[in-house]
Amino acid sequence: MNTVSEAFGSKVFNDAVMKSRLPKDTYKAMQTAIREGKRLDLSVANVVANAMKDWAIEKGATHFTHWFQPLTGITAEKHDSFISPTIDGSIIMEFSGKELVQGESDASSFPSGGLRATFEARGYTAWDPTSFAFIKERVLCIPTAFCSYGGEALDKKTPLLRAMQAIDRQAMRILKLFGNDGVTRVTTTVGNEQEYFLVDKADYDRRPDLLFTGRTLFGARAPKGQELEDHYFGSIKPRVQAFMEDLNDELWELGVLAKTEHNEVAPAQHELAPIFTTTNISADHNQLTMEIMQRVAKRHSLVCLLHEKPFEGVNGSGKHNNWSLSTSTGVNLLEPGETPYENAQFLLFLCAVIQAVDDYQDLLRISVASAGNDHRLGANEAPPAIVSIFLGDELSNILEAIDTGSAYGGCEKTQMKVGVHVIPHFPKDTTDRNRTSPFAFTGNKFELRMLGSSQSVSDANTMLNTAVAESLRIFADTLESATDFTCAVHELILKVVKEHKRIIFNGNGYDDAWVKEAERRGLLNLKTTPDCLSHFVAPKNIELLKSHKVLSETEIRARLEIMLENYKKIVCIEAMTMIDMTRKDILPASVNFQKKLADAIAVKHTYASAADCTYETDTLITAAALTKAAYDSTRALEDALAEARAETEAQNAADICKDKVLKQMSELRASVDALEILTATSDWPYPSYGDILFNVR
């Protein structure tokens, strides 16, 4: 294809393709299903399936798959060919509406939290017509939900779709009260900024920790890291630029709105940002983006690392979830307008978000919890684990005026002057940005900055949508029974501001003083995954998710079990990898290095008794002490690991991993990293941080 506009969406069975290939009645039925969430009749599905099959075959597809997002956090697919035998021994290419609408998978082979036993294998995939089918590697991929034989959700998409329905339902109640009769639907929109590292595949292949865990478990800091701040927005290296160009080509063909690319803060770190779209489609696109990033990287002899903290001492990677609310008429409900103080509808939706984040700060923290993200949250490259909202000066001043009953003087937009005459003046925003805030208002949307780079965005948006839906439900119940609507709106906004202003913090989230201030305010500081997961089954959270039909109590408890088990498994795999690397490579390498030192000392004493052996002697003594410390730490780690693996109760096992296994891992790493600094490069078994972070040119 000659142009980006011709290539964009060329592998997507999108609205334009449907309009050109489907009969008018079928196309209309599809639009109704997409826009209003109505079920499709099987006869309609048959027509759609046939058109979809013909289009896919023309594009070179030979197989189809129900593409779904199980609770592993990645995607899953099972490929079936279009071929069907005929009586004369030949084949025809067929694809029925039944095959389009429903598939079957072995549900017991995916995480289910006890919902499916090994002998209870049946699970179903169900077509999601709101997310367009696409072609990937000659396979027609049909986005689907995944549920058990009993109907329980076994994926991340189903709860997200339910949560989107919940917020639509409650937001529509509010809009009707404001007289927005032309609005038929409210959708949440999301744009996900994706951070990642690119490293040379040859270096990656020589690091067992990267191979098994996605992060370096050992590694002394390189002489240079990100101290000079010269990588951020710097000139993109040719090899990386070639990767980015290929990545864009593939994403654009799949309809992914990849827009912005640049170097991130840490060496070898980069970012890709798309234009926002409907939340469930954005979730699909982000899963596709992560998969294609890794595949394209291999073509360039690179490896794309999506772990939240692949390297100690430099910034980790996150995913910024830019979230907003839009109506079917194209209005952004979080757009303040020229006079936000006088915009009651905007202020009410803003207050709904404020109340939701305050009431369900634990659920938001849980939605971004993982063993990998624990290494990143609270460090100087990510928001703290304490959930708070940044509103900026203008909105904070408005809410302060409402709270105190004082007059609001406004926040005048001024011209930005940079002192160079040739550069034109431009309007200065009325508020700054705050990169330390977990949940920041950025003009007409909120940016949830807590997500880890490898995580699905579905969990966070499911919890956020549901929590805001609950605030809107409470507001609608109040306003629908009010005799004076205008007065009731004002009183409601005032009530929310007074009761929930504790969650608003515009300062430095990295400051130690904020931790004390947050505690004084009564905000939660759930530092690790085991610390926060028990809150998942708090009565208020179960009631929230049940009442909006997002998750049943059974589904909630199943997810809790899966998250605890996953945390334990990840930490145990990391511990076993450390033990394996230490015993098989690091300790033998250190002993060999010490032997060389001892031999050198012996030679000097034999042939030159007066020769100075200070370096050899001092290094040998230090290396021997560090080797013993590493060996002792390895044995202690083995004991802690055995204790964690023997514990059958999930929460207790996770706590042992957090309190004991990770502690011993940290102690072992300290000894080994000190050994690496001491040992000759030729004797060290693995590529160094300097090699890995600066080898891609």
Secondary structure, DSSP 8 states (H G I E B T S, - for coil): --SHHHHTTTTEE-HHHHHHHS-HHHHHHHHHHHHH-----HHHHHHHHHHHHHHHHHTT--EEEEEB-BTTSS-B--EEESEEE-TTS-EEE---HHHHHEEEEEGGGS--TTSS-TT--EEEEEE-TTS-EEEETTEEEEEEEEEETTS-B-BSHHHHHHHHHHHHHHHHHHHHHTT-TT---EEEEEEEEEEEEEEEHHHHHT-HHHHHHSS-SS----S-SSTT--STT----HHHHHHHHHHHHHHHHTT--EEEEEE-SSTTEEEEEE--EEHHHHHHHHHHHHHHHHHHHHHTTEEEE--S-SSTTS---EEEEEEEEEETTS-BTT---S-GGG-HHHHHHHHHHHHHHHHTHHHHHHHT--HHHHTTTTSTTS--SS--EE-HHHHHHHHHHHHHT---------EE--S-TTS--EE--SS---TT-SEEE-SSSEEEEEEETTS-SHHHHHHHHHHHHHHHHHHHHHHHT-SSHHHHHHHHHHHHHHHHGGGB--S-TT-HHHHHHHHHHT-----SHHHHHGGGG-HHHHHHHHHTTS--HHHHHHHHHHHHHHHHHHHHHHHHHHHHHIIIIIHHHHHHHHHHHHHHHHHHHHH-TTS--HHHHHHHHHHHHHHHHHHHHHHHHHHHHHHHHH--SHHHHHHHIIIIIHHHHHHHHHHHHHHHHHS-GGG-SS--HHHHHH---
